[in-house]
Amino acid sequence: MHLPVSIYLGWISVATIANAAVVFVVLGWGGLGIDPEVWTVFMVAVALTIGWILALARSDFAFSMVLVWALAGIGVRNVSVAVVGNASWVAAGLAALAAAVAVRRSVGDRTGVRSD
């Protein structure tokens, strides 16, 4: 039961972050004078931080793998916007690392040998 709920939570988290950005655009929010690309990188960092927290605290690899997929998609979509595309690909790699850490911790939990 954990796996499908974790995948669902990952997509809901990504969608919530994306929808918040859409709401700000629709409302005409100026971004406090900060470039939209910088805000996008910030939101990517927020998603990545949530992924790492769940990977470390809950050994949740599925959530991190959803982030890999979503962040890679952002990277592909924004290949022409260098800062967003590059940040998304780096974040996707770090999310994959978080997934690997979660798997390693999960295996350690089941065997009784901690990998910390």
Backbone bond lengths (Angstrom), bond angles and torsions (degrees), N, CA, C in turn:
res aa  C-N    CA-C-N  psi(-1)  N-CA   C-N-CA  omega(-1)  CA-C   N-CA-C  phi
1 M - - - 1.447 - - 1.523 110.71 -
2 H 1.315 117.68 -27.58 1.461 120.98 -176.32 1.535 111.88 -64.85
3 L 1.314 118.01 -42.13 1.462 122.14 -174.84 1.538 112.92 -60.28
4 P 1.333 120.00 -53.95 1.471 118.07 -179.29 1.529 113.03 -64.09
5 V 1.318 117.04 -35.84 1.462 119.92 178.89 1.533 109.68 -66.53
6 S 1.308 116.89 -39.84 1.456 121.68 179.26 1.529 111.35 -64.94
7 I 1.322 116.71 -42.59 1.470 120.79 177.24 1.527 109.70 -63.80
8 Y 1.303 116.62 -44.49 1.463 121.23 178.42 1.526 110.61 -60.45
9 L 1.326 117.03 -45.77 1.457 121.48 178.90 1.529 110.90 -60.78
10 G 1.323 116.92 -38.29 1.462 120.51 177.38 1.516 111.50 -60.99
11 W 1.338 116.37 -48.52 1.463 119.03 -179.40 1.518 111.99 -68.21
12 I 1.316 118.08 -36.37 1.467 120.76 176.55 1.525 110.04 -63.76
13 S 1.318 117.42 -39.83 1.466 120.82 179.13 1.523 111.08 -64.86
14 V 1.329 116.83 -46.01 1.464 121.01 178.39 1.531 109.92 -61.97
15 A 1.325 116.81 -44.17 1.464 120.74 -179.36 1.524 111.27 -64.93
16 T 1.315 117.68 -38.32 1.463 121.14 179.47 1.523 110.81 -63.88
17 I 1.319 116.69 -43.26 1.460 120.59 178.44 1.534 110.08 -64.44
18 A 1.324 117.15 -44.84 1.467 120.98 179.62 1.525 110.99 -64.79
19 N 1.323 117.37 -42.18 1.462 120.58 -179.43 1.523 111.82 -67.71
20 A 1.315 117.66 -34.35 1.467 120.22 175.57 1.522 109.74 -61.53
21 A 1.325 116.88 -42.00 1.465 120.43 177.84 1.525 111.09 -62.73
22 V 1.325 117.20 -40.92 1.470 121.08 178.88 1.529 110.58 -63.88
23 V 1.307 117.17 -41.84 1.464 120.93 178.79 1.525 110.17 -60.41
24 F 1.326 117.02 -43.38 1.461 119.86 178.88 1.527 111.59 -62.26
25 V 1.322 117.03 -39.50 1.469 120.77 178.65 1.528 110.07 -65.69
26 V 1.331 117.12 -46.30 1.465 121.42 -179.23 1.530 111.04 -61.80
27 L 1.322 116.27 -37.70 1.463 120.21 179.71 1.526 112.37 -75.23
28 G 1.327 116.85 -8.81 1.455 120.34 179.94 1.514 113.99 76.18
29 W 1.311 116.46 22.92 1.458 120.90 -179.43 1.526 109.33 -62.85
30 G 1.302 117.15 132.24 1.456 122.36 -175.60 1.509 115.24 -81.60
31 G 1.304 118.28 -3.78 1.458 120.71 177.91 1.509 114.30 73.62
32 L 1.340 116.74 22.17 1.465 122.51 179.32 1.523 112.05 56.71
33 G 1.323 115.84 29.26 1.453 120.38 179.28 1.521 114.79 80.72
34 I 1.318 116.33 5.54 1.465 121.38 -179.96 1.524 108.37 -94.69
35 D 1.331 116.71 139.17 1.460 121.66 -179.19 1.527 111.55 -57.84
36 P 1.334 117.41 144.18 1.469 120.90 177.40 1.534 112.71 -57.62
37 E 1.327 117.16 -33.88 1.466 120.08 179.16 1.523 110.90 -63.76
38 V 1.327 115.91 -39.17 1.473 120.15 178.91 1.519 109.91 -66.26
39 W 1.337 117.11 -41.21 1.466 120.25 176.90 1.529 111.04 -62.45
40 T 1.321 116.13 -39.33 1.464 119.38 178.68 1.516 110.67 -62.76
41 V 1.317 116.86 -44.36 1.466 120.51 177.96 1.520 109.96 -62.74
42 F 1.321 117.42 -38.45 1.464 121.01 177.57 1.527 110.84 -62.25
43 M 1.327 116.97 -44.22 1.466 120.11 179.74 1.528 111.59 -67.02
44 V 1.323 116.96 -35.23 1.469 120.80 174.03 1.528 109.14 -61.52
45 A 1.327 116.21 -41.97 1.469 120.61 178.84 1.533 111.25 -64.70
46 V 1.317 116.61 -36.60 1.474 120.14 177.26 1.532 109.97 -62.82
47 A 1.322 116.24 -47.51 1.469 120.21 178.81 1.521 111.02 -59.93
48 L 1.324 116.21 -43.63 1.461 120.66 179.85 1.528 111.23 -63.89
49 T 1.310 117.00 -40.36 1.470 120.80 178.54 1.524 111.03 -62.03
50 I 1.318 116.34 -43.59 1.475 119.98 177.58 1.528 109.54 -60.99
51 G 1.325 116.65 -42.43 1.466 120.28 178.45 1.517 112.66 -60.46
52 W 1.324 116.87 -44.09 1.465 120.11 179.11 1.524 111.84 -66.03
53 I 1.329 116.33 -39.14 1.467 119.50 178.78 1.525 109.86 -60.73
54 L 1.324 117.13 -46.34 1.467 119.61 -179.97 1.526 111.65 -69.17
55 A 1.323 117.22 -34.68 1.467 120.20 178.44 1.522 110.62 -64.30
56 L 1.317 116.62 -41.61 1.465 119.71 -177.92 1.522 112.87 -80.80
57 A 1.324 116.38 -42.01 1.466 119.28 -175.39 1.520 113.02 -79.50
58 R 1.344 117.39 -34.16 1.454 120.00 -173.57 1.524 113.66 -120.18
59 S 1.340 117.30 2.66 1.471 121.97 -176.03 1.532 110.35 52.30
60 D 1.337 115.32 43.81 1.461 121.93 -173.29 1.530 110.35 -97.73
61 F 1.330 116.07 94.56 1.460 120.52 -178.67 1.523 112.00 -77.57
62 A 1.328 118.22 -30.83 1.470 121.30 -175.61 1.528 110.94 -65.25
63 F 1.311 117.71 -42.53 1.455 121.29 178.09 1.526 109.53 -58.99
64 S 1.322 116.59 -45.06 1.468 120.44 179.99 1.520 111.61 -65.06
65 M 1.318 117.86 -35.41 1.462 119.90 179.07 1.530 111.27 -69.51
66 V 1.313 117.51 -33.32 1.466 120.06 173.49 1.528 109.00 -62.19
67 L 1.330 116.18 -41.41 1.466 119.60 177.95 1.524 111.38 -63.41
68 V 1.329 117.30 -39.45 1.468 119.87 177.05 1.520 109.03 -56.42
69 W 1.315 116.82 -48.73 1.455 121.96 -178.78 1.534 110.73 -61.49
70 A 1.325 117.12 -49.55 1.464 121.23 -177.55 1.529 111.45 -64.95
71 L 1.315 117.38 -44.23 1.466 120.50 -178.28 1.523 111.55 -69.09
72 A 1.317 116.96 -36.53 1.470 119.50 174.97 1.527 109.78 -64.06
73 G 1.317 117.18 -38.53 1.459 120.80 176.35 1.520 112.12 -62.41
74 I 1.323 116.42 -40.47 1.460 120.29 176.60 1.525 109.54 -64.87
75 G 1.328 116.60 -40.02 1.459 120.51 177.95 1.516 112.40 -62.29
76 V 1.326 116.82 -42.61 1.465 120.72 178.79 1.528 110.13 -65.91
77 R 1.307 116.65 -44.27 1.470 121.54 -177.27 1.527 111.89 -66.51
78 N 1.327 117.08 -30.20 1.464 121.07 -174.99 1.519 112.74 -111.07
79 V 1.318 116.81 32.07 1.452 120.08 -179.34 1.525 111.21 -61.38
80 S 1.329 117.58 -27.26 1.468 120.54 -179.50 1.529 112.44 -80.73
81 V 1.323 117.45 -16.80 1.463 121.81 177.55 1.532 105.73 -103.68
82 A 1.317 115.54 94.57 1.467 121.32 -168.31 1.527 113.52 -53.18
83 V 1.317 117.95 -47.34 1.465 119.43 -174.69 1.530 110.78 -65.43
84 V 1.315 118.06 -40.96 1.468 121.17 -179.67 1.525 110.16 -72.30
85 G 1.332 116.78 -46.33 1.459 120.08 179.91 1.514 112.40 -60.12
86 N 1.324 116.51 -48.07 1.469 120.35 -179.53 1.522 111.79 -65.06
87 A 1.333 116.78 -43.02 1.466 120.07 179.25 1.528 110.61 -63.03
88 S 1.322 116.66 -38.11 1.464 120.20 -179.69 1.521 111.25 -66.60
89 W 1.338 116.94 -41.47 1.465 119.72 178.66 1.526 111.52 -67.00
90 V 1.326 117.04 -40.09 1.470 119.92 176.95 1.528 109.42 -63.52
91 A 1.335 116.24 -44.38 1.465 120.17 179.07 1.526 111.37 -63.29
92 A 1.327 117.67 -38.05 1.469 120.57 177.30 1.522 110.08 -62.24
93 G 1.326 117.06 -41.70 1.467 120.39 176.84 1.512 111.82 -63.68
94 L 1.329 116.78 -41.16 1.469 119.98 178.46 1.529 111.44 -69.19
95 A 1.324 117.32 -32.89 1.469 120.41 175.15 1.527 110.28 -67.21
96 A 1.334 116.74 -37.47 1.473 119.89 176.03 1.522 110.12 -64.36
97 L 1.330 116.36 -38.89 1.466 120.07 176.18 1.525 110.48 -63.64
98 A 1.337 116.75 -40.23 1.469 120.48 176.97 1.522 110.59 -61.27
99 A 1.332 116.38 -40.30 1.470 119.91 177.90 1.518 110.57 -63.48
100 A 1.328 116.91 -41.23 1.467 120.15 178.65 1.521 111.01 -64.24
101 V 1.316 116.97 -41.01 1.463 120.77 177.26 1.524 109.93 -62.75
102 A 1.326 116.86 -42.33 1.463 120.62 179.75 1.521 111.08 -62.78
103 V 1.327 117.06 -42.14 1.469 120.47 178.32 1.523 109.57 -63.15
104 R 1.305 116.47 -45.37 1.474 120.92 -179.63 1.522 110.99 -60.29
105 R 1.331 115.75 -43.71 1.469 119.74 178.95 1.527 110.93 -67.07
106 S 1.332 116.42 -38.28 1.450 120.63 179.83 1.521 111.63 -64.91
107 V 1.311 116.68 -41.66 1.468 120.99 177.53 1.518 109.79 -64.34
108 G 1.328 116.33 -41.24 1.462 120.16 177.91 1.503 112.00 -63.28
109 D 1.338 117.65 -36.62 1.457 121.58 178.59 1.524 111.36 -64.32
110 R 1.344 116.30 -38.47 1.462 119.76 -177.58 1.522 112.59 -76.79
111 T 1.325 116.82 -29.60 1.453 119.35 -178.39 1.515 112.53 -90.80
112 G 1.339 115.88 -11.88 1.456 119.56 -178.29 1.516 112.56 86.50
113 V 1.310 117.31 -0.34 1.459 121.85 178.43 1.512 107.69 -107.89
114 R 1.313 117.27 115.25 1.463 121.17 -179.18 1.519 109.42 -81.34
115 S 1.326 115.86 142.56 1.458 120.98 -179.70 1.521 111.74 -95.54
116 D 1.335 117.79 8.30 1.471 121.20 -178.00 1.507 111.64 -71.70
